[in-house]
Amino acid sequence: MNPTTSGRFRVHDRRQRPDIDDDAARSGVDDAEEFVLVELADEPVDPTDPDAADRYDPLYATAEGYDGDLADAVDALRPGFVVDATLAWTDGSARFREVEVVREARFRFADDVEGMFEAAVETWRQIRADGEPVGSITTRSNDGDPNGALYLFADAPGSDTFEEVRTGRLPIEPLVARVNDSRDDDDDPREVFVLRPAEYEFVAVYVVFDRDGVLAQTVRDTYDLGVGLAAGLDANYPDGDGGSDSPVLDDAGDSDDDDFDALDRL
């Protein structure tokens, strides 16, 4: 019987398996897709613990070749989902034996984006002025309520911070856990946007508190990352005008309404 691992995992990404060696490339194994998974701890992880980063080491599970209901369940997984799963191991490779989605948070990745929103740019300028490689701010809605946590990481020459985040080598789970811990009365699914702007040498990790809220929809619209605000206006607001807190951003991330910019309220 193959050894198994059971636990709660974050689905970090789905990607084509990278080349491992020439034999794999010749056999076509490298064409298979796999999920990048990060196991979630039962208890909070102390970020000052020397082994904290190792706690979020990614593991990889085959995304293809399942049958029946399990095939449907695996195919429905999306980056950001939290799942309870049992993995079976064969020769160092993992396959799902069971999987159940317990939280439909989402991760969305966009590289080389144009029109980075001003809150991120101004924070990056402050980080550089202070000589720091990492910084963060809390963004707020038009009403002054916190709606997201924005983290910026330097993308230095010779490094690829965006790829390290996407593949789980640079853990962002502690950032999501920090948000969850700070919002005890809020169990909304989060939406995490990982954005690398074309004009600046940083990577933004934006943990938006409400996956279904105006801010998340606006970011999706602005950077073409899925169904956004425009598609939900009629469903969310019977009068069709989107209400007072529904901005429409142009390509530069600016609002047509000079009094409101969902991406620039600190």
C-alpha positions as CSV (number, residue, x, y, z in Angstrom):
1,M,0.0,0.0,0.0
2,N,1.3,3.4,-0.9
3,P,2.0,5.8,2.0
4,T,-0.6,8.6,2.4
5,T,-0.7,12.1,3.8
6,S,-3.9,13.7,5.1
7,G,-4.4,17.3,6.1
8,R,-5.7,20.7,5.2
9,F,-4.0,22.4,2.2
10,R,-4.0,25.6,0.2
11,V,-4.1,25.1,-3.5
12,H,-1.4,27.6,-4.5
13,D,-1.3,27.2,-8.3
14,R,-1.9,24.8,-11.2
15,R,0.9,24.6,-13.7
16,Q,2.8,22.4,-16.1
17,R,5.3,20.2,-14.5
18,P,8.8,21.7,-15.0
19,D,11.5,19.6,-16.8
20,I,13.4,17.4,-14.3
21,D,15.8,15.6,-16.6
22,D,16.2,14.6,-20.2
23,D,14.4,11.3,-19.7
24,A,11.3,13.1,-18.5
25,A,11.4,15.5,-21.4
26,R,11.7,12.6,-23.9
27,S,8.9,10.7,-22.3
28,G,6.5,13.7,-22.3
29,V,6.1,13.6,-18.5
30,D,6.9,17.3,-18.4
31,D,3.7,18.0,-20.2
32,A,1.6,16.9,-17.3
33,E,0.1,19.4,-15.0
34,E,0.4,19.5,-11.2
35,F,-1.0,21.5,-8.3
36,V,1.3,23.4,-6.0
37,L,0.0,22.8,-2.5
38,V,0.9,24.3,0.9
39,E,-0.1,22.4,4.0
40,L,-1.9,24.6,6.6
41,A,-0.9,24.3,10.2
42,D,-3.4,23.3,12.9
43,E,-2.1,26.1,15.1
44,P,-0.8,29.6,14.3
45,V,2.9,29.6,13.2
46,D,5.1,32.0,15.1
47,P,6.8,34.1,12.4
48,T,9.9,34.6,14.6
49,D,10.4,30.8,14.8
50,P,13.6,29.9,12.8
51,D,11.7,27.1,11.2
52,A,8.6,29.1,10.3
53,A,9.5,29.5,6.6
54,D,10.1,25.7,6.3
55,R,6.5,25.1,7.6
56,Y,5.2,26.4,4.3
57,D,7.4,24.4,2.0
58,P,5.3,23.6,-1.1
59,L,4.5,20.0,-2.3
60,Y,3.1,19.0,-5.6
61,A,0.2,16.7,-6.6
62,T,-0.6,15.4,-10.0
63,A,-3.6,17.3,-11.6
64,E,-4.6,14.8,-14.2
65,G,-5.5,11.1,-14.7
66,Y,-8.3,10.7,-12.2
67,D,-11.6,9.0,-12.7
68,G,-15.3,9.6,-11.8
69,D,-16.2,11.9,-9.0
70,L,-12.6,12.4,-7.9
71,A,-11.8,13.6,-11.4
72,D,-14.6,16.2,-11.3
73,A,-13.5,17.3,-7.8
74,V,-9.8,17.7,-8.8
75,D,-10.7,19.5,-12.1
76,A,-12.8,22.0,-10.1
77,L,-9.9,23.1,-7.9
78,R,-8.7,26.7,-8.3
79,P,-5.7,28.5,-6.9
80,G,-6.5,29.8,-3.4
81,F,-9.0,27.1,-2.5
82,V,-8.5,25.5,0.9
83,V,-9.1,21.7,0.8
84,D,-9.1,18.8,3.1
85,A,-7.3,16.1,1.2
86,T,-5.6,12.7,1.4
87,L,-2.6,12.3,-0.9
88,A,-1.1,9.0,-1.9
89,W,2.6,8.8,-2.7
90,T,4.3,6.7,-5.3
91,D,8.0,7.1,-6.1
92,G,8.0,10.6,-4.7
93,S,5.0,11.7,-6.6
94,A,1.7,12.6,-5.0
95,R,-1.9,12.0,-6.2
96,F,-5.2,12.9,-4.7
97,R,-7.0,10.0,-3.1
98,E,-9.7,12.2,-1.6
99,V,-10.3,16.0,-1.8
100,E,-13.0,18.3,-0.4
101,V,-13.1,22.1,-0.7
102,V,-13.7,23.8,2.6
103,R,-13.1,27.5,1.6
104,E,-13.3,29.1,-1.8
105,A,-10.7,31.8,-1.4
106,R,-8.9,32.7,-4.7
107,F,-5.4,33.5,-5.7
108,R,-4.9,35.5,-9.0
109,F,-1.6,36.2,-10.7
110,A,-0.8,38.9,-13.2
111,D,2.7,39.7,-14.6
112,D,3.8,42.7,-16.5
113,V,0.7,44.7,-15.6
114,E,0.1,48.3,-16.8
115,G,-1.4,51.1,-14.7
116,M,-0.3,50.0,-11.2
117,F,-2.6,51.7,-8.7
118,E,-1.2,54.7,-6.8
119,A,-1.4,53.2,-3.3
120,A,1.1,50.6,-4.4
121,V,3.4,53.0,-6.2
122,E,3.5,55.5,-3.4
123,T,4.2,52.8,-0.8
124,W,7.0,51.5,-3.0
125,R,8.6,54.9,-3.2
126,Q,8.4,55.2,0.6
127,I,9.9,51.7,1.0
128,R,12.8,52.6,-1.3
129,A,13.4,55.9,0.5
130,D,13.6,54.0,3.8
131,G,16.0,51.4,2.2
132,E,13.7,48.5,3.0
133,P,13.1,45.5,0.7
134,V,9.5,44.8,2.0
135,G,6.7,47.0,3.2
136,S,2.9,47.0,3.7
137,I,-0.1,49.2,4.2
138,T,-3.8,48.7,5.0
139,T,-6.2,50.0,2.3
140,R,-9.6,51.4,3.1
141,S,-12.9,51.9,1.4
142,N,-14.5,55.2,0.6
143,D,-16.2,55.0,4.1
144,G,-12.8,54.5,5.8
145,D,-13.3,50.9,6.6
146,P,-10.3,48.5,6.1
147,N,-10.7,46.4,3.0
148,G,-7.3,45.0,2.2
149,A,-3.7,44.4,3.2
150,L,-1.1,45.3,0.6
151,Y,2.4,43.9,0.8
152,L,5.2,44.9,-1.5
153,F,8.4,42.9,-2.1
154,A,11.4,44.1,-4.0
155,D,12.1,42.3,-7.3
156,A,15.8,42.8,-7.5
157,P,17.8,42.2,-10.7
158,G,18.7,38.5,-11.1
159,S,15.8,37.4,-8.9
160,D,12.2,36.4,-9.9
161,T,10.1,37.3,-6.9
162,F,6.8,36.8,-8.9
163,E,7.7,33.2,-9.8
164,E,8.9,32.5,-6.3
165,V,5.5,33.6,-5.0
166,R,3.5,31.8,-7.6
167,T,5.3,28.5,-7.0
168,G,5.1,28.7,-3.3
169,R,8.9,29.1,-2.7
170,L,8.3,32.5,-1.2
171,P,5.4,31.8,1.2
172,I,2.5,34.2,1.3
173,E,0.3,32.0,3.5
174,P,1.6,33.8,6.6
175,L,0.2,37.1,5.1
176,V,-3.2,35.5,4.7
177,A,-3.1,34.0,8.1
178,R,-2.2,37.4,9.6
179,V,-5.3,38.9,7.9
180,N,-7.5,36.1,9.2
181,D,-6.1,36.4,12.7
182,S,-6.8,40.2,12.7
183,R,-10.4,39.7,11.6
184,D,-11.9,37.4,14.1
185,D,-15.5,38.3,13.4
186,D,-15.0,38.1,9.6
187,D,-14.9,34.7,7.9
188,D,-15.4,35.9,4.3
189,P,-13.3,34.1,1.7
190,R,-10.3,36.2,0.8
191,E,-9.0,37.1,-2.7
192,V,-5.3,37.4,-3.1
193,F,-3.9,39.3,-6.1
194,V,-0.2,38.8,-6.9
195,L,0.8,41.6,-9.4
196,R,4.1,42.5,-11.0
197,P,4.0,45.9,-12.6
198,A,5.8,46.6,-15.9
199,E,7.2,49.9,-14.8
200,Y,8.4,49.1,-11.3
201,E,10.8,46.6,-9.7
202,F,8.4,45.2,-7.0
203,V,5.8,42.5,-6.6
204,A,2.5,43.4,-4.9
205,V,0.6,40.8,-2.8
206,Y,-2.8,42.3,-2.2
207,V,-4.9,40.3,0.3
208,V,-8.5,41.7,-0.2
209,F,-10.7,40.9,2.8
210,D,-13.9,40.1,0.9
211,R,-13.7,38.0,-2.3
212,D,-17.1,39.1,-3.4
213,G,-16.8,42.8,-2.4
214,V,-16.5,45.9,-4.6
215,L,-12.7,46.1,-4.1
216,A,-12.0,42.5,-5.3
217,Q,-14.4,43.0,-8.3
218,T,-12.7,46.3,-9.2
219,V,-9.2,44.8,-9.1
220,R,-10.4,41.9,-11.4
221,D,-11.8,44.4,-13.8
222,T,-8.8,46.7,-13.8
223,Y,-6.3,43.9,-14.5
224,D,-8.5,41.6,-16.5
225,L,-8.4,38.8,-13.9
226,G,-11.9,37.4,-14.2
227,V,-15.5,38.4,-13.6
228,G,-15.4,41.9,-12.1
229,L,-17.6,44.7,-11.0
230,A,-19.2,45.5,-14.4
231,A,-20.6,41.9,-14.7
232,G,-22.1,42.0,-11.2
233,L,-23.9,45.4,-11.2
234,D,-27.3,44.2,-12.3
235,A,-27.2,41.3,-9.9
236,N,-25.9,43.3,-6.9
237,Y,-27.9,46.5,-7.4
238,P,-31.4,46.3,-8.8
239,D,-31.3,49.9,-10.0
240,G,-28.3,49.0,-12.2
241,D,-26.2,52.0,-11.2
242,G,-23.9,50.1,-8.9
243,G,-24.6,52.2,-5.8
244,S,-22.4,54.9,-4.3
245,D,-19.4,52.7,-3.7
246,S,-19.0,51.2,-7.2
247,P,-16.1,52.9,-9.1
248,V,-15.3,52.3,-12.7
249,L,-11.5,52.5,-13.2
250,D,-9.7,53.4,-16.4
251,D,-6.5,51.7,-17.7
252,A,-4.4,53.8,-15.3
253,G,-6.4,52.6,-12.3
254,D,-8.1,56.0,-11.8
255,S,-11.8,56.5,-11.1
256,D,-14.1,58.4,-13.4
257,D,-15.4,59.9,-10.2
258,D,-12.8,62.2,-8.8
259,D,-14.1,61.6,-5.2
260,F,-13.6,57.9,-5.3
261,D,-10.8,55.5,-6.1
262,A,-11.3,52.0,-4.7
263,L,-7.6,51.2,-5.2
264,D,-6.2,54.4,-3.5
265,R,-7.9,54.7,-0.1
266,L,-5.4,54.2,2.7
